[in-house]
Amino acid sequence: MWVPFGRSAREVPDGLVADVFTGLDVDAPGGVPDSVGEVEFFVLPYAFADAHPELMARMPRLTAVQTLTAGYEHVLPFVPEGVTLCNARGLHDASAAELALTLTLSALRNIPRYVRQQDRGEWAPAYKDGVGVVDDALADKTVLIVGYGSIGSAIERRLLPFEVDVLRVARTAREGVHAMSDINALLPRADVVIIVVPATDQTRGLVDKAFLARMKDGALLVNVARGVVVRTDDLVAECASGRLRAALDVTDPEPLPADHPLWRAPNVLISPHVGGATSAFLPRALRIIDQQLRRFVNGEELANIVPR
């Protein structure tokens, strides 16, 4: 088996042998362990660029693949028929939810503007002399969570103490959760729209010109899902007009080129896809790897199997 961390390699259950594959430089000597043809369980490195799912084609004994991401669209095309694919549902719930809330509060309370003022040594509250727009509060807002799964519910738990009303949308309706087909009616009610859907054929380009047009004037779009869910040109147009605001941890394209107009669009806050990259990642990733390997060696069904 291959694991991405030395610690996880040292603590594998009895009966398993592990090599460390970080994916950092597959072209360097030793970058691809000699055991590639013996791998039965492949835990992919976390970063998309380092995952190298194409190596599965060189693993004739491969039985199971474990991602350390909740999304798996970057891996799915490479998984051989008959191989079990598992995602990391739950691993990033806390960190992604924290960032969604951080982006929301930062955009509403004008934190980017205050940071720039601090760099200039400038004391200039928005309400100075009764002129200008006061900071926007999260309290009393209506927040629409688009993609009410594991991360979506974690976001809601962190939102509720801020005295908001929450609307929920998921692929399938259930008690308290609307179906995606209801989204057109819900968008005009929301002050904040948080996107946390996976990247699928159904969600690519979901947030397009028509979607954005249904959002109320001054509403905030927060995307902690995947960049391809939003049509970037349509979002740039709405933000450039001043009608909407956006706070984005993901973009399309990604990385966002330095000359891209999204960087300079007014009322846009961008973080560089860091939703899962926190101190919570490693201990939670190690727990998932440990639990999955114990299931594997004991012949038990793995957790978080992706249906195919």
C-alpha positions as a Markdown table, in Angstrom:
| # | Residue | x | y | z |
|---|---|---|---|---|
| 1 | Met | 0.0 | 0.0 | 0.0 |
| 2 | Trp | 1.0 | 3.6 | -0.5 |
| 3 | Val | 0.3 | 6.4 | 2.1 |
| 4 | Pro | 1.3 | 10.1 | 1.8 |
| 5 | Phe | 2.7 | 10.6 | 5.3 |
| 6 | Gly | 5.6 | 8.9 | 7.0 |
| 7 | Arg | 3.7 | 8.7 | 10.3 |
| 8 | Ser | 0.9 | 6.7 | 8.7 |
| 9 | Ala | 3.4 | 4.3 | 7.1 |
| 10 | Arg | 4.9 | 3.6 | 10.6 |
| 11 | Glu | 1.5 | 2.8 | 12.1 |
| 12 | Val | -0.2 | 0.5 | 9.6 |
| 13 | Pro | -2.0 | -2.5 | 11.0 |
| 14 | Asp | -0.2 | -5.9 | 11.2 |
| 15 | Gly | -0.2 | -7.7 | 7.9 |
| 16 | Leu | 0.2 | -4.6 | 5.7 |
| 17 | Val | 3.4 | -3.1 | 4.3 |
| 18 | Ala | 3.5 | 0.6 | 3.4 |
| 19 | Asp | 5.6 | 2.8 | 1.3 |
| 20 | Val | 5.4 | 6.6 | 1.4 |
| 21 | Phe | 4.3 | 8.4 | -1.8 |
| 22 | Thr | 4.1 | 12.1 | -1.4 |
| 23 | Gly | 3.7 | 12.9 | -5.1 |
| 24 | Leu | 5.9 | 15.9 | -4.8 |
| 25 | Asp | 8.3 | 15.0 | -7.6 |
| 26 | Val | 7.5 | 11.8 | -9.5 |
| 27 | Asp | 10.3 | 12.5 | -12.0 |
| 28 | Ala | 13.0 | 12.5 | -9.4 |
| 29 | Pro | 14.9 | 9.3 | -8.4 |
| 30 | Gly | 12.7 | 7.4 | -6.0 |
| 31 | Gly | 9.8 | 9.7 | -6.7 |
| 32 | Val | 7.7 | 6.7 | -7.6 |
| 33 | Pro | 8.4 | 3.8 | -5.2 |
| 34 | Asp | 9.5 | 0.5 | -6.8 |
| 35 | Ser | 6.5 | -1.1 | -5.2 |
| 36 | Val | 4.1 | 0.5 | -7.7 |
| 37 | Gly | 3.2 | -2.9 | -9.2 |
| 38 | Glu | 2.4 | -4.3 | -5.7 |
| 39 | Val | 0.0 | -1.6 | -4.4 |
| 40 | Glu | -3.4 | -2.9 | -3.3 |
| 41 | Phe | -4.5 | 0.2 | -1.3 |
| 42 | Phe | -3.6 | 3.7 | -2.6 |
| 43 | Val | -4.0 | 6.7 | -0.3 |
| 44 | Leu | -3.6 | 9.7 | -2.6 |
| 45 | Pro | -1.7 | 12.8 | -1.6 |
| 46 | Tyr | -4.0 | 15.7 | -0.6 |
| 47 | Ala | -3.0 | 18.4 | -3.1 |
| 48 | Phe | -4.6 | 18.0 | -6.6 |
| 49 | Ala | -1.3 | 18.6 | -8.3 |
| 50 | Asp | 0.5 | 16.0 | -6.2 |
| 51 | Ala | -2.2 | 13.3 | -6.3 |
| 52 | His | -1.0 | 11.6 | -9.6 |
| 53 | Pro | -4.0 | 9.4 | -10.0 |
| 54 | Glu | -2.7 | 8.3 | -13.4 |
| 55 | Leu | -0.3 | 6.0 | -11.5 |
| 56 | Met | -3.2 | 3.7 | -10.9 |
| 57 | Ala | -2.7 | 2.4 | -14.4 |
| 58 | Arg | 0.6 | 0.9 | -13.2 |
| 59 | Met | -1.0 | -0.9 | -10.2 |
| 60 | Pro | -2.4 | -4.3 | -11.5 |
| 61 | Arg | -3.1 | -5.4 | -7.9 |
| 62 | Leu | -5.0 | -2.3 | -6.9 |
| 63 | Thr | -8.1 | -3.0 | -4.8 |
| 64 | Ala | -9.0 | 0.3 | -3.1 |
| 65 | Val | -8.3 | 4.0 | -3.5 |
| 66 | Gln | -8.7 | 6.6 | -0.7 |
| 67 | Thr | -8.7 | 10.3 | -1.4 |
| 68 | Leu | -8.0 | 12.9 | 1.3 |
| 69 | Thr | -10.5 | 15.3 | -0.4 |
| 70 | Ala | -14.2 | 15.4 | -0.1 |
| 71 | Gly | -14.5 | 15.9 | -3.9 |
| 72 | Tyr | -13.2 | 13.2 | -6.2 |
| 73 | Glu | -13.8 | 14.5 | -9.7 |
| 74 | His | -10.0 | 14.7 | -10.3 |
| 75 | Val | -9.6 | 11.0 | -9.5 |
| 76 | Leu | -12.7 | 9.4 | -10.9 |
| 77 | Pro | -11.5 | 9.1 | -14.5 |
| 78 | Phe | -8.4 | 7.2 | -13.5 |
| 79 | Val | -10.0 | 4.6 | -11.2 |
| 80 | Pro | -9.9 | 1.2 | -12.9 |
| 81 | Glu | -13.0 | -0.9 | -13.2 |
| 82 | Gly | -13.6 | -3.0 | -10.1 |
| 83 | Val | -11.5 | -0.8 | -7.8 |
| 84 | Thr | -13.3 | 0.7 | -4.8 |
| 85 | Leu | -13.0 | 4.5 | -4.5 |
| 86 | Cys | -13.5 | 6.2 | -1.1 |
| 87 | Asn | -13.6 | 9.9 | -0.5 |
| 88 | Ala | -12.8 | 11.8 | 2.8 |
| 89 | Arg | -16.3 | 12.8 | 3.8 |
| 90 | Gly | -16.1 | 14.5 | 7.2 |
| 91 | Leu | -12.4 | 15.2 | 7.1 |
| 92 | His | -12.8 | 18.8 | 6.0 |
| 93 | Asp | -16.1 | 19.7 | 7.6 |
| 94 | Ala | -14.8 | 21.8 | 10.4 |
| 95 | Ser | -12.1 | 23.6 | 8.4 |
| 96 | Ala | -14.3 | 24.3 | 5.4 |
| 97 | Ala | -17.1 | 25.5 | 7.6 |
| 98 | Glu | -14.8 | 27.8 | 9.5 |
| 99 | Leu | -13.6 | 29.3 | 6.2 |
| 100 | Ala | -17.1 | 29.7 | 4.9 |
| 101 | Leu | -18.0 | 31.7 | 8.0 |
| 102 | Thr | -14.7 | 33.6 | 7.9 |
| 103 | Leu | -15.3 | 34.7 | 4.3 |
| 104 | Thr | -18.9 | 35.6 | 5.0 |
| 105 | Leu | -18.1 | 37.8 | 8.0 |
| 106 | Ser | -15.0 | 39.3 | 6.4 |
| 107 | Ala | -16.9 | 40.4 | 3.3 |
| 108 | Leu | -19.9 | 41.7 | 5.3 |
| 109 | Arg | -17.8 | 43.6 | 7.8 |
| 110 | Asn | -15.4 | 45.1 | 5.3 |
| 111 | Ile | -12.3 | 43.4 | 6.7 |
| 112 | Pro | -10.3 | 43.6 | 3.5 |
| 113 | Arg | -10.8 | 47.4 | 3.4 |
| 114 | Tyr | -9.6 | 47.7 | 7.0 |
| 115 | Val | -6.5 | 45.6 | 6.3 |
| 116 | Arg | -5.6 | 47.9 | 3.5 |
| 117 | Gln | -6.2 | 50.9 | 5.7 |
| 118 | Gln | -3.9 | 49.4 | 8.4 |
| 119 | Asp | -1.2 | 49.0 | 5.8 |
| 120 | Arg | -1.5 | 52.7 | 5.2 |
| 121 | Gly | -1.7 | 53.6 | 8.8 |
| 122 | Glu | -5.2 | 55.1 | 8.1 |
| 123 | Trp | -8.0 | 55.4 | 10.7 |
| 124 | Ala | -11.1 | 55.7 | 8.6 |
| 125 | Pro | -14.3 | 53.9 | 9.9 |
| 126 | Ala | -17.0 | 53.7 | 7.3 |
| 127 | Tyr | -19.4 | 55.7 | 9.5 |
| 128 | Lys | -17.0 | 58.6 | 10.2 |
| 129 | Asp | -18.9 | 61.9 | 10.5 |
| 130 | Gly | -22.1 | 60.1 | 9.6 |
| 131 | Val | -21.0 | 59.7 | 6.0 |
| 132 | Gly | -20.6 | 56.5 | 4.1 |
| 133 | Val | -22.0 | 53.0 | 4.4 |
| 134 | Val | -21.8 | 51.3 | 7.8 |
| 135 | Asp | -20.5 | 47.7 | 8.0 |
| 136 | Asp | -23.0 | 45.0 | 7.2 |
| 137 | Ala | -24.0 | 42.6 | 10.0 |
| 138 | Leu | -24.6 | 38.9 | 9.6 |
| 139 | Ala | -27.3 | 39.1 | 12.3 |
| 140 | Asp | -30.8 | 39.0 | 10.9 |
| 141 | Lys | -29.7 | 37.8 | 7.5 |
| 142 | Thr | -31.2 | 34.9 | 5.5 |
| 143 | Val | -28.5 | 32.5 | 4.4 |
| 144 | Leu | -29.0 | 30.0 | 1.6 |
| 145 | Ile | -26.8 | 26.9 | 1.8 |
| 146 | Val | -26.6 | 25.3 | -1.7 |
| 147 | Gly | -25.3 | 21.7 | -1.1 |
| 148 | Tyr | -26.6 | 20.7 | 2.3 |
| 149 | Gly | -24.4 | 17.7 | 2.9 |
| 150 | Ser | -21.8 | 17.0 | 5.5 |
| 151 | Ile | -20.0 | 20.3 | 5.1 |
| 152 | Gly | -23.2 | 22.2 | 4.6 |
| 153 | Ser | -24.6 | 21.1 | 7.9 |
| 154 | Ala | -21.3 | 22.0 | 9.6 |
| 155 | Ile | -21.6 | 25.5 | 8.1 |
| 156 | Glu | -25.2 | 25.8 | 9.5 |
| 157 | Arg | -24.1 | 24.8 | 13.0 |
| 158 | Arg | -21.6 | 27.6 | 13.0 |
| 159 | Leu | -24.1 | 30.1 | 11.5 |
| 160 | Leu | -27.0 | 29.7 | 13.9 |
| 161 | Pro | -25.4 | 31.5 | 16.8 |
| 162 | Phe | -25.2 | 34.6 | 14.6 |
| 163 | Glu | -29.0 | 34.9 | 14.7 |
| 164 | Val | -29.6 | 34.1 | 11.0 |
| 165 | Asp | -32.4 | 32.3 | 9.1 |
| 166 | Val | -31.0 | 29.4 | 7.1 |
| 167 | Leu | -32.5 | 27.9 | 3.9 |
| 168 | Arg | -31.1 | 24.6 | 2.8 |
| 169 | Val | -30.9 | 23.1 | -0.7 |
| 170 | Ala | -29.7 | 19.6 | -1.6 |
| 171 | Arg | -29.8 | 17.3 | -4.6 |
| 172 | Thr | -32.7 | 15.4 | -2.9 |
| 173 | Ala | -35.4 | 17.0 | -0.8 |
| 174 | Arg | -36.0 | 15.9 | 2.7 |
| 175 | Glu | -37.5 | 17.3 | 5.9 |
| 176 | Gly | -36.3 | 20.9 | 6.2 |
| 177 | Val | -34.2 | 20.7 | 3.0 |
| 178 | His | -35.4 | 21.9 | -0.4 |
| 179 | Ala | -34.6 | 20.1 | -3.6 |
| 180 | Met | -32.3 | 21.8 | -6.1 |
| 181 | Ser | -35.4 | 22.4 | -8.3 |
| 182 | Asp | -36.6 | 24.9 | -5.7 |
| 183 | Ile | -33.5 | 27.1 | -5.9 |
| 184 | Asn | -35.0 | 29.7 | -8.3 |
| 185 | Ala | -37.7 | 30.6 | -5.7 |
| 186 | Leu | -35.2 | 30.7 | -2.8 |
| 187 | Leu | -32.5 | 32.9 | -4.3 |
| 188 | Pro | -34.4 | 36.2 | -4.1 |
| 189 | Arg | -34.9 | 35.6 | -0.4 |
| 190 | Ala | -31.3 | 35.1 | 0.5 |
| 191 | Asp | -28.8 | 37.8 | 1.7 |
| 192 | Val | -26.0 | 35.3 | 1.6 |
| 193 | Val | -25.7 | 32.3 | -0.7 |
| 194 | Ile | -23.0 | 29.8 | 0.3 |
| 195 | Ile | -22.1 | 27.2 | -2.4 |
| 196 | Val | -20.8 | 23.9 | -1.2 |
| 197 | Val | -21.9 | 21.4 | -3.9 |
| 198 | Pro | -19.5 | 18.9 | -5.4 |
| 199 | Ala | -18.3 | 19.4 | -9.0 |
| 200 | Thr | -20.4 | 17.2 | -11.2 |
| 201 | Asp | -21.9 | 17.4 | -14.7 |
| 202 | Gln | -25.0 | 18.7 | -13.0 |
| 203 | Thr | -23.3 | 21.4 | -11.0 |
| 204 | Arg | -20.7 | 22.8 | -13.4 |
| 205 | Gly | -21.8 | 26.3 | -14.4 |
| 206 | Leu | -24.7 | 26.1 | -11.9 |
| 207 | Val | -24.0 | 29.7 | -10.8 |
| 208 | Asp | -24.5 | 31.4 | -14.1 |
| 209 | Lys | -25.9 | 34.7 | -15.3 |
| 210 | Ala | -29.5 | 33.6 | -14.7 |
| 211 | Phe | -28.6 | 32.3 | -11.2 |
| 212 | Leu | -26.9 | 35.5 | -10.2 |
| 213 | Ala | -29.7 | 37.6 | -11.7 |
| 214 | Arg | -32.1 | 36.0 | -9.2 |
| 215 | Met | -30.0 | 37.0 | -6.2 |
| 216 | Lys | -31.2 | 40.2 | -4.5 |
| 217 | Asp | -29.3 | 43.4 | -4.9 |
| 218 | Gly | -26.4 | 43.6 | -2.5 |
| 219 | Ala | -26.4 | 39.9 | -1.8 |
| 220 | Leu | -23.1 | 38.0 | -1.1 |
| 221 | Leu | -22.1 | 34.9 | -2.9 |
| 222 | Val | -19.6 | 32.6 | -1.0 |
| 223 | Asn | -18.0 | 29.7 | -2.8 |
| 224 | Val | -16.1 | 27.1 | -0.8 |
| 225 | Ala | -17.0 | 24.3 | -3.3 |
| 226 | Arg | -15.2 | 24.2 | -6.7 |
| 227 | Gly | -14.4 | 27.0 | -9.0 |
| 228 | Val | -16.1 | 25.4 | -12.0 |
| 229 | Val | -19.5 | 25.6 | -10.3 |
| 230 | Val | -19.5 | 29.4 | -11.0 |
| 231 | Arg | -19.3 | 31.0 | -14.4 |
| 232 | Thr | -16.5 | 33.4 | -13.7 |
| 233 | Asp | -17.3 | 35.9 | -16.4 |
| 234 | Asp | -20.9 | 36.2 | -15.3 |
| 235 | Leu | -19.8 | 36.8 | -11.7 |
| 236 | Val | -17.2 | 39.4 | -12.7 |
| 237 | Ala | -19.9 | 41.3 | -14.6 |
| 238 | Glu | -22.3 | 41.3 | -11.6 |
| 239 | Cys | -19.6 | 42.4 | -9.1 |
| 240 | Ala | -18.2 | 45.0 | -11.5 |
| 241 | Ser | -21.6 | 46.6 | -11.7 |
| 242 | Gly | -21.7 | 46.8 | -7.9 |
| 243 | Arg | -24.9 | 44.8 | -7.6 |
| 244 | Leu | -23.5 | 41.7 | -6.0 |
| 245 | Arg | -20.6 | 40.8 | -3.7 |
| 246 | Ala | -18.5 | 37.7 | -3.6 |
| 247 | Ala | -16.1 | 35.8 | -1.3 |
| 248 | Leu | -14.3 | 33.0 | -3.0 |
| 249 | Asp | -12.0 | 30.2 | -1.8 |
| 250 | Val | -12.1 | 28.6 | -5.3 |
| 251 | Thr | -12.0 | 30.1 | -8.8 |
| 252 | Asp | -12.2 | 29.1 | -12.4 |
| 253 | Pro | -9.4 | 29.1 | -13.7 |
| 254 | Glu | -7.3 | 28.0 | -10.7 |
| 255 | Pro | -4.8 | 29.2 | -9.9 |
| 256 | Leu | -6.2 | 32.5 | -10.9 |
| 257 | Pro | -3.8 | 34.3 | -13.3 |
| 258 | Ala | -2.4 | 37.6 | -11.9 |
| 259 | Asp | -4.0 | 39.6 | -14.7 |
| 260 | His | -7.4 | 38.1 | -14.3 |
| 261 | Pro | -10.2 | 40.7 | -13.9 |
| 262 | Leu | -11.7 | 38.9 | -10.9 |
| 263 | Trp | -8.7 | 40.1 | -8.8 |
| 264 | Arg | -9.7 | 43.7 | -9.4 |
| 265 | Ala | -13.5 | 43.3 | -9.4 |
| 266 | Pro | -15.0 | 45.5 | -6.6 |
| 267 | Asn | -16.5 | 43.8 | -3.6 |
| 268 | Val | -14.7 | 40.5 | -4.2 |
| 269 | Leu | -12.6 | 38.7 | -1.5 |
| 270 | Ile | -10.4 | 35.8 | -2.7 |
| 271 | Ser | -8.5 | 33.2 | -0.7 |
| 272 | Pro | -6.3 | 30.7 | -2.6 |
| 273 | His | -8.2 | 27.4 | -2.1 |
| 274 | Val | -7.3 | 26.9 | 1.6 |
| 275 | Gly | -10.5 | 25.5 | 2.9 |
| 276 | Gly | -9.0 | 22.3 | 4.1 |
| 277 | Ala | -5.4 | 23.4 | 4.7 |
| 278 | Thr | -5.5 | 23.9 | 8.5 |
| 279 | Ser | -4.0 | 22.4 | 11.6 |
| 280 | Ala | -7.0 | 20.1 | 11.8 |
| 281 | Phe | -6.1 | 18.3 | 8.6 |
| 282 | Leu | -3.2 | 16.0 | 9.5 |
| 283 | Pro | -4.7 | 14.4 | 12.7 |
| 284 | Arg | -8.1 | 13.9 | 11.0 |
| 285 | Ala | -6.5 | 12.5 | 7.9 |
| 286 | Leu | -4.4 | 10.1 | 9.9 |
| 287 | Arg | -7.5 | 8.9 | 11.7 |
| 288 | Ile | -9.3 | 8.3 | 8.5 |
| 289 | Ile | -6.3 | 6.4 | 7.0 |
| 290 | Asp | -6.0 | 4.3 | 10.2 |
| 291 | Gln | -9.7 | 3.4 | 10.3 |
| 292 | Gln | -9.8 | 2.5 | 6.6 |
| 293 | Leu | -6.7 | 0.3 | 6.7 |
| 294 | Arg | -8.1 | -1.6 | 9.7 |
| 295 | Arg | -11.3 | -2.2 | 7.8 |
| 296 | Phe | -9.3 | -3.3 | 4.8 |
| 297 | Val | -7.0 | -5.7 | 6.6 |
| 298 | Asn | -10.0 | -7.2 | 8.5 |
| 299 | Gly | -12.0 | -7.7 | 5.3 |
| 300 | Glu | -14.7 | -5.2 | 6.4 |
| 301 | Glu | -16.6 | -2.8 | 4.1 |
| 302 | Leu | -14.8 | 0.5 | 3.7 |
| 303 | Ala | -16.4 | 3.8 | 4.7 |
| 304 | Asn | -17.4 | 6.6 | 2.3 |
| 305 | Ile | -17.5 | 4.4 | -0.8 |
| 306 | Val | -18.2 | 6.5 | -3.9 |
| 307 | Pro | -21.0 | 4.9 | -5.9 |
| 308 | Arg | -20.0 | 4.4 | -9.5 |
